[in-house]
Amino acid sequence: MADEGTGQKPDLVWGAKNIGAEINKTEKAAFHLLEKKMLPARKVGRQWVASRSALRRHLVGEGEAA
């Protein structure tokens, strides 16, 4: 979904499934990484939320993305 007026995706990614899609992992793999605190994300209520830009910085720092 794009931000109105900018044409860009919002920075927040909600849910393990969407976070997994953002980092090219399955929902199950993403959930595991989230539970082990291996990704820059937080739990809000019962749902995980992460910053798209923080995920990208983290992956670049890990050498997994360019």
N, C-alpha and C positions, 0 to 999 in steps of 0.2 A: 504494500500500500504506500502511495507517495504522499508526502506532505503537500497540502494545497498551496499553490503558488510557487513552490520551489522545484517540484518534480523529483525530489529526493525522498528516499525511504526515511522514516523516523529512526532515530538512533537506538531506541530501546527495542529489544527483542524479547518477547514474552513466551515462556513455556519451553520445556526441554526439547520438544519436537522442532520448534522453530529455531532454537539455538543450535540444535544438531544440524539442521539444514544450512544454517549460516556457516558452520565450520566443516561441512561435508562429512558428517557422522550420522549414524542412525540415532533415533530417539533414545534407545537403550544405552548406547555408548555415551551420548551426551549426558544422560542422567547419571551414569556412573562417574563421569568426569566432574559433574556438578556436585554430587554428593561427597566426592573425595577432595573438594575445594581445589581442583586443578584448573579451573576456569575462573576468570574474573566476573563473578555473578553473585547475586543475592537472592534469597528467598523472600517473597512478599506474600504473606499468608501461606497458601499452599502451592504457589506458583513461582517458578524461577524467572528471573529477569536479568538481562545482561545488556550492556552497552555494545552496540555493533562495532563502534570504533575501538573500544577496549578489547573486544575479542580479536579484532584484526591486529592491534598492537601486540597482544599476547602471543598470537600465532607467529607473527614475524619474529618476535623475540625468541621463540622456540625453534625457529628455522623451518616452520611448516608451510608458510605462505610467503609470497613475494609482494 
